[in-house]
Amino acid sequence: MEFQRVYSEWRERHNVAVEARRRAGAELPPRLEQLKHDIARYKEVPSVIKSGQQAEESMRREEGLAERARGRQRTFLGAMLGGLLLTAMAILVAFLALQSGMSVALQAAAFFLLGMGVLSTAIGIWVRGAAVREVDRRLRAKDEARTKRREILQPWGVRSSGELQQALVEHLQKVRYDATRLELDRQATELEERAQLAGRSLRELVGSWGLQQPAPTEESVEATAREVESLAQDTLTWNAASQRAQEASRGQSELDQRRETLRQQLHSLLDRLGFDRREALGAARDFIASCEAARTAQQIRTRIEQLDAQLEQLRAPGERAQVEAAKADDYAVRLAAIYGPAGISETDMERAAEAWDAGLLHAEAHRASSARIAELEAQRGGVQADESASLRELVDDLSRQLEESNRQADPARSAEFASLPLAELERQRDQHRGAKEGAQEERARAEELLNDRLSQIGDVAALEEEIATVREQLQTLEAEAHAYDLAIETLEAAAKSVRRAVIPRLKSQLQDQLAPITNGRYRDVRVGDDLALQVKTQDRAFKDVDNLSLGTRSLIYLLERVALARIIGGNAEPPPLLLDEALVHADRRRMRAALDELGRLGQEHQVILFSKDEGLAERAEKAEDWTIIRLPGPSLVPANAEPAPANGASRDEVEEEVRSR
């Protein structure tokens, strides 16, 4: 029944949602509610920080160029003053030379110095003016960058990108501490939405039947379910059958719609070249359900075979009884053929056999009497007179017996049997007795088999009913198994297509980055269908990555994860990459190569690397393209320990967050 299916679906989703909400709590505290709203807001913080850092970098660059222009201004100010002094000295020398009448060479030198002084003064004035204009231009550009930074950071209530970074770090700490509670709340919200959709479908179904739609509460739905159940019990049998047929057709159409929906989702998934976690879980659940359905169908097939074997065993006695009954009928026909000429028309074989025995006895007595009479008649003429009386008496006795036998037997049959020899009569008697005994034995066996068959008729009917029920279940399971098989085939085809599109790109990116990480030891990589990696050794043999050293293996897997993230991202905005202790197993050489590779990756992505290794932070500081943020970790100093010195030295653990700019 459609209502039962929709009601069961709503009940299941409602119970799951109630349980999830119970685990997550009735409602989030105000702090977590605010944090939940801040998560969406802080998603754009990395781009804001990047824009702010660019503005600050522009301010610093303009400030540096302005300082250089000021330096040129001061330098050429000295040149200008020197030129003025040289000009004054040249004028004084020329005046003295003209007054005292010095030589022409001295006068020429004085005029040459005058020209050089004027030229130096002019150059100093021109260059200093250009420097002043450049300083003004750089200061205006600095003010514009400062204004842009203020416009970028003003909505966040901070004055610099460093403060915004600190706020982001604090937000990440809050999210990490309360991630479990927020995830439970998110899951509970999703389950509640699914339960509401199921409840809406249930109410629409009830309304389509002309009934009052229940309120979105559990009590109203339960009352409606009881009402629908009572109405269903009052429905006539043919209405129920018609309804089941309609439900079967609707179920088939829903199955087709579900299959089409699944195919469309897979096609869209292929278009995006990405993966949806919920769809992956749904595919796994469908695969498990198909396995369960196949196993159940196999069990039902085995049960049907067992029931068929039992049915054949139960049918065998009936078949044997039919064979024995046919034999008994054959014997009856043969006996009737024997009894017919003797004038025996009894249908009961027992009474016919008794009549045959009686007739046979009469025939034997008649023949014996006739033979004795003939013998006596032959001897009558030669007997003595004293014996005539006794012979006559004997003849009279035999005549009476013969007359009595003739009265009891059929005259025609008696005459027929009288004409037969005695040996032939004995042979027919023996044949009749053998046929009679065989017929009695076959009849006894047939009656025994028939009684067994009649005693087992009830069990056979129950088995046939069970077989019919099981066959219906098998048909339903086979339909579901067919749908699951189709879904699995579609998913496998989609997975193969995705692998064909992803594996070449993954191999290309890994080959470009493999040599620097492994110091040139491995340059070629092979990617399997299950994304398993193999590298080519120096002897040109491929070796599984799992068989390499721990440090090399961890770095290769890091490159694989980064490459997959870039492939999944596609042409969209590069997502930030968060790495937690990704270089914990790397030695100094591999760590340096990995930092260089992550630095190049940071030109396109924002890379956030969490680590407690102080040496890693020092190397990142030397690289000059990382921003180091040190966070206070849990204190290891006892409660009664002395306070930390004023220079900031402490024994607390430090957790570094290294981020590429």
Number of C-alpha atoms within 10 A of each C-alpha: 14 16 15 13 11 17 20 14 16 22 18 14 21 21 14 17 22 17 14 21 20 14 13 20 14 11 11 14 10 9 8 17 12 11 18 18 10 13 13 10 10 16 12 10 17 17 13 19 22 14 17 25 17 16 23 19 13 18 21 14 15 21 18 13 17 23 15 15 21 17 14 17 22 15 14 22 18 13 21 24 16 16 24 21 16 21 24 16 16 23 17 14 19 22 14 14 17 14 9 9 11 12 10 11 9 15 19 13 14 23 17 15 21 24 16 17 25 20 16 21 23 16 16 25 18 14 18 23 15 15 21 17 14 18 21 14 15 21 18 13 18 21 15 15 21 17 13 16 24 17 12 20 20 12 8 13 11 15 14 18 22 15 15 20 17 13 16 17 15 13 16 15 13 13 18 11 11 14 15 12 16 19 12 17 22 16 16 22 16 14 21 20 15 17 22 17 14 21 25 17 16 26 21 15 16 18 13 11 10 8 14 12 18 21 13 13 9 13 11 13 20 14 12 19 18 12 12 16 13 11 10 13 10 9 10 9 10 9 11 15 11 11 14 14 13 14 15 15 12 13 13 13 12 12 15 13 12 14 17 13 12 17 17 12 13 20 14 12 16 16 10 12 17 16 13 9 9 9 14 12 11 12 17 14 12 17 18 13 15 22 15 14 21 19 14 17 20 15 13 18 15 12 14 19 13 12 17 15 12 14 16 12 11 17 16 14 18 18 15 15 23 15 14 22 21 14 17 21 15 13 20 18 12 14 18 18 12 16 19 12 11 19 14 17 14 14 10 9 18 12 13 17 18 11 18 19 15 14 22 20 14 21 24 19 16 24 21 15 20 16 13 14 18 11 11 16 13 11 11 14 9 9 12 9 8 8 10 14 11 11 16 13 11 14 17 13 13 18 15 13 15 20 13 13 21 17 10 12 19 16 12 12 15 21 15 13 21 19 10 12 10 14 9 11 16 13 11 13 14 12 12 19 14 12 15 17 11 15 22 16 14 20 19 15 17 23 15 14 21 20 14 15 19 11 11 13 13 10 12 17 12 11 17 14 12 14 18 13 11 17 15 12 15 20 12 15 21 18 15 17 22 15 18 22 17 14 22 17 12 17 19 12 13 17 15 14 13 17 18 12 14 17 18 13 15 23 19 14 18 22 17 11 18 20 15 18 23 19 12 9 14 16 19 18 21 20 15 12 11 9 14 11 19 19 22 17 14 10 6 9 9 15 15 14 19 14 10 14 10 12 16 19 18 19 23 20 16 16 21 19 14 19 20 18 16 19 17 16 15 13 8 8 9 14 14 16 17 14 17 12 12 17 21 15 16 18 11 12 11 19 21 18 19 22 19 17 15 20 22 13 15 19 12 14 18 21 21 19 19 18 21 18 14 13 12 19 21 11 15 21 14 10 14 12 16 21 17 17 16 15 16 10 12 10 12 10 14 7 8 6 7 8 9 12 8 7 6 6 8 14 9 13 14 17 18 20 20 21 22 21 20
